[in-house]
Amino acid sequence: MFKFYSINQGVPGASGAGSLFFISLGATLLLMGIAIVIMPELLAFLIAAGIILAGATLIGFGLHLKRLEKLQSQFIVEAQRR
């Protein structure tokens, strides 16, 4: 009925791709850090790109909320006063 897994057995179907992801992410961050130390002006571009991306994301989220509010208002029926 129940199948128990111990630490030694591992999880069936796990291919170890998770560890490869974290190793490649760590290597990428390490290389980015070295590139910033060598070229400090790169940091300004990265920060500017992050701010632009955050702004564009917020504008897109706001437009999405506006569309949802418009869609929701079509289905809301106000109570009529007598």
Summary of the structure (lengths in Angstrom):
residues: 82
radius of gyration: 24.9
end to end distance: 62.0
largest distance: 74.8
contacts: 123
relative contact order: 0.05
helix: 70%
strand: 0%
